[in-house]
Amino acid sequence: MPSDIAIRMGKGECTSRDFPAEAVKVLIERKVSGLGCDTLSADYGASTDFAVHHLALGAGLYQLENLADLSESAGGGAFLIVAPIKLEGGSGGAVRVFALVEQESGK
């Protein structure tokens, strides 16, 4: 879910963005593997029910949060490589994410 949050942070206009629960349901129906966003959480910042987390994790989707510069992958077509660190007994952890994006012709 690319957003303009990096630009808005520099202007002091940053607000939390989220995946609407209805959008997550559509993505689940389309059999996506996971969700990714460049914000702190896939849920709204003040969420108390964490509907997106429950929907996504209940469907076996992973969630990648705090991704940087998603504007480079806007429009889709990127292939992600997600390299997690090894943790025992944890419910989440840091990963390194590499996006392979096809270059436009002439670049």
The 8 nearest C-alpha neighbors of each residue, nearest first, counted from 0:
[[1, 36, 35, 2, 37, 69, 34, 18],
 [2, 0, 69, 70, 73, 36, 37, 3],
 [1, 3, 4, 0, 70, 37, 69, 5],
 [2, 4, 6, 5, 7, 1, 70, 8],
 [3, 5, 7, 6, 2, 8, 13, 37],
 [6, 4, 8, 7, 3, 9, 68, 2],
 [7, 5, 4, 9, 8, 3, 10, 13],
 [6, 8, 4, 12, 10, 13, 9, 5],
 [9, 7, 13, 11, 5, 10, 6, 12],
 [10, 8, 7, 6, 11, 5, 12, 13],
 [9, 11, 7, 8, 12, 6, 13, 5],
 [10, 12, 8, 9, 13, 7, 6, 14],
 [13, 11, 7, 10, 8, 14, 9, 4],
 [14, 12, 8, 7, 11, 4, 15, 10],
 [15, 13, 16, 12, 4, 7, 8, 44],
 [14, 16, 44, 43, 17, 13, 38, 39],
 [17, 15, 43, 14, 38, 18, 44, 41],
 [16, 18, 43, 42, 41, 19, 15, 40],
 [17, 19, 41, 20, 42, 22, 23, 51],
 [18, 20, 22, 21, 17, 23, 51, 42],
 [21, 19, 23, 22, 51, 18, 24, 50],
 [22, 20, 24, 19, 23, 25, 18, 26],
 [23, 21, 25, 19, 24, 20, 26, 18],
 [22, 24, 26, 20, 25, 21, 27, 19],
 [25, 23, 27, 21, 22, 26, 28, 20],
 [26, 24, 28, 22, 23, 27, 29, 21],
 [25, 27, 29, 23, 28, 24, 31, 22],
 [26, 28, 30, 24, 29, 25, 31, 23],
 [29, 27, 25, 30, 26, 24, 31, 23],
 [30, 28, 26, 27, 31, 25, 24, 32],
 [31, 29, 27, 28, 26, 32, 25, 33],
 [30, 32, 33, 29, 26, 27, 60, 28],
 [33, 31, 60, 30, 61, 34, 59, 27],
 [32, 34, 60, 61, 62, 31, 35, 63],
 [35, 33, 62, 63, 61, 36, 60, 32],
 [34, 36, 63, 62, 64, 0, 33, 37],
 [37, 35, 0, 64, 38, 66, 65, 63],
 [36, 38, 66, 65, 67, 64, 1, 69],
 [37, 39, 65, 36, 40, 64, 16, 15],
 [40, 38, 65, 64, 37, 41, 44, 15],
 [39, 41, 42, 38, 64, 44, 43, 17],
 [40, 42, 17, 18, 36, 51, 43, 64],
 [43, 41, 17, 40, 51, 49, 44, 18],
 [42, 44, 17, 46, 45, 16, 15, 41],
 [43, 45, 46, 15, 42, 40, 16, 39],
 [46, 44, 43, 47, 42, 15, 49, 48],
 [47, 45, 43, 44, 49, 48, 42, 50],
 [46, 48, 49, 45, 50, 43, 44, 42],
 [47, 49, 50, 46, 53, 51, 52, 42],
 [50, 48, 52, 51, 46, 47, 42, 53],
 [49, 51, 53, 48, 52, 54, 20, 42],
 [52, 50, 54, 53, 20, 49, 42, 55],
 [51, 53, 55, 49, 50, 54, 56, 42],
 [52, 54, 50, 56, 51, 57, 55, 49],
 [55, 53, 51, 57, 52, 56, 50, 58],
 [56, 54, 60, 58, 52, 57, 53, 51],
 [55, 57, 59, 60, 58, 53, 52, 54],
 [56, 58, 54, 55, 59, 53, 60, 52],
 [59, 57, 55, 56, 60, 54, 27, 53],
 [58, 60, 56, 57, 55, 61, 32, 33],
 [61, 59, 33, 55, 56, 32, 58, 62],
 [60, 62, 33, 34, 56, 59, 63, 32],
 [63, 61, 34, 33, 35, 64, 60, 41],
 [62, 64, 35, 34, 36, 61, 66, 65],
 [63, 65, 36, 66, 35, 40, 39, 37],
 [66, 64, 37, 38, 39, 36, 67, 63],
 [67, 65, 37, 64, 36, 68, 63, 69],
 [66, 68, 69, 37, 65, 5, 36, 70],
 [69, 67, 70, 71, 66, 5, 37, 1],
 [68, 70, 1, 71, 72, 67, 73, 37],
 [69, 71, 73, 68, 72, 1, 2, 3],
 [72, 70, 69, 73, 68, 100, 1, 74],
 [71, 73, 70, 69, 75, 77, 74, 100],
 [74, 72, 70, 75, 71, 1, 69, 0],
 [73, 75, 72, 76, 77, 70, 71, 1],
 [76, 74, 73, 77, 72, 100, 78, 71],
 [75, 77, 78, 100, 74, 101, 72, 73],
 [76, 78, 100, 99, 75, 98, 72, 79],
 [77, 79, 99, 98, 76, 100, 80, 97],
 [80, 78, 98, 97, 81, 77, 99, 96],
 [79, 81, 97, 96, 98, 82, 78, 99],
 [82, 80, 96, 95, 79, 83, 94, 97],
 [81, 83, 95, 94, 96, 80, 84, 97],
 [84, 82, 94, 93, 81, 85, 95, 92],
 [83, 85, 94, 86, 93, 82, 92, 95],
 [84, 86, 83, 87, 92, 93, 89, 82],
 [87, 85, 89, 84, 88, 92, 91, 83],
 [86, 88, 89, 85, 90, 91, 84, 92],
 [87, 89, 86, 90, 91, 85, 92, 84],
 [90, 88, 91, 87, 86, 92, 85, 84],
 [89, 91, 88, 92, 86, 87, 93, 56],
 [92, 90, 89, 93, 86, 88, 83, 94],
 [91, 93, 94, 84, 90, 83, 89, 86],
 [92, 94, 83, 84, 95, 91, 82, 63],
 [95, 93, 83, 82, 84, 96, 81, 92],
 [94, 96, 82, 81, 83, 97, 93, 80],
 [95, 97, 81, 80, 94, 82, 98, 79],
 [96, 98, 80, 79, 81, 99, 95, 78],
 [99, 97, 79, 78, 77, 100, 80, 96],
 [98, 100, 78, 77, 79, 97, 101, 80],
 [101, 99, 77, 98, 102, 78, 72, 76],
 [102, 100, 103, 99, 77, 76, 78, 104],
 [103, 101, 100, 104, 106, 105, 99, 77],
 [102, 104, 106, 105, 101, 100, 76, 71],
 [105, 103, 106, 102, 101, 100, 76, 71],
 [104, 106, 103, 102, 101, 100, 71, 99],
 [105, 104, 103, 102, 101, 100, 71, 99]]
